[in-house]
Amino acid sequence: MKAPSDRLYTKTHEWIRIEGDEGVVGITDFAQDNLTDVTFVELPEIGRRVAARDQVCVIESVKAAADVYSPVAGTISAVNPELESHPELINSDPYGRGWIFRLALEQPAATEGLLSAEEYGALITEK
């Protein structure tokens, strides 16, 4: 399972790529592989303020439903409209076109507790 080094990861298998004072969030390749075929994404509401580790949305697959949590605190600034008609993008391109939402970061440097790609790789290797 790949984990690009240009982002940070959570123990619950979300990733965030920091872009200035915003963050782009999705789920990892490991997570989408465990879910199998994604069939629906309940996207979060734009403008909603979330704390780090708040449940933000739900992904449904043929196998299960999974909650998606915010890696950091912020306000939902955008959602990926492509997922409404093509939720399978989470399976085919979890680190690219399968992104789920963007956050206006409350504190851009508040990423403590998140894992590097190497640390995340070690975490999923243990499973």
N, C-alpha and C positions, 0 to 999 in steps of 0.2 A: 504494500500500500504506500502510495506516495504522499508526502507532506511537504509542500513547497516551503522554502526557508524565508520567504518574504512576508510571512504572516505568523500570528500567534494562535495558540490552540487552548481549548479547555479540556478538562477531564471528561466532560459530557459530549465531546466530539464536535464542537463548533469551532470554526476558525474566524479570525478577524484580520483584515488587512487594513492597516492604518494609512490614511491618505490625508495628511494635514490635520484638520480638526474634525474629520469624519472617519468612520470605519465601515468597511464592507463586510458583511457577515454571511456565512453559509455553513453547511455541514461538511465534514471530512469525507474523504474517499472511503475510509474504514466504516463510517456510519452509513453511508448510502449503500455500501456493499452488504451490510448486515440487514438493512431494511428490505433489500431487493427492489423490485419494480415499484417506483413511486407513482402513485395514481392521483394524488391531490395534495395541494399545499394551501393551508388556511393562512393567508398572509396577514401580518399585523396591520394595525391602523396607523396611518401616517399622522404624526403629531403626538403620538403616545410617548410619555416619558417612562423609561424603564430603569431599574436599578441593575447592577451587576448580578447575574444569576437568576433574574426574573424570567419566568416562562413567557415567551413572546408569541409563538405560533405553534402549529401542529402540522406534521407531515404524515400523510397516510400512504401506505403501500399495500401490496397484495398480502403481505405477511403481518403487518402490525401498524400501529400509529405511534408516533414518537413526538415528544415535546422538544421544541428548540428554545434554548435559553440565551439571553444576552450575555456576551462575554464581559461587557463593561457597562457602566451607566451612561445614559444619554437619551436622546429623543429620536424616534423613528423619523427619518427624513425622506425615505423613498423605499419602495418595494419593487421587486422584479416582476413587471407585468407579464413577461413571457411565461412565467410559471403557471398562470391561470389556464392557459391553453396547452402548455407543454411542460407539465410537472416532471417529465422524464429527463429534463435537462439536468436535474440534480444527480441522476444516475450517470449520464453520459459526460458531463462536464462540471463536477462538483466545485472545482476551484475557479471556474470561468463563468460561462453563461448560466450556471446553476446557482449563482449567488441568490440570497433570499431577501435581505434588507440592508439599508444603509442607516447608520446612526450618526447624528450630530453629537460628538463626544462631550460629555459633561466636563471631564478633565482629561485632555489628550494624553497626558503621561501616566494615567492611572491604569496601568496594565499589570500590576503586581498580581501574582497568583496565576498568570497565564503561562503556558508552556511554549518553549521554542520548538522548532520542527524536530530537533534531535530528542528533546525530552518527550515530545508526543510520540515519536517513533518508538522509544523505549517503552512507553506506557502500553501501546497497542501490541507490542511484541510479547509482553507479559500475558496477554489475554489468550 
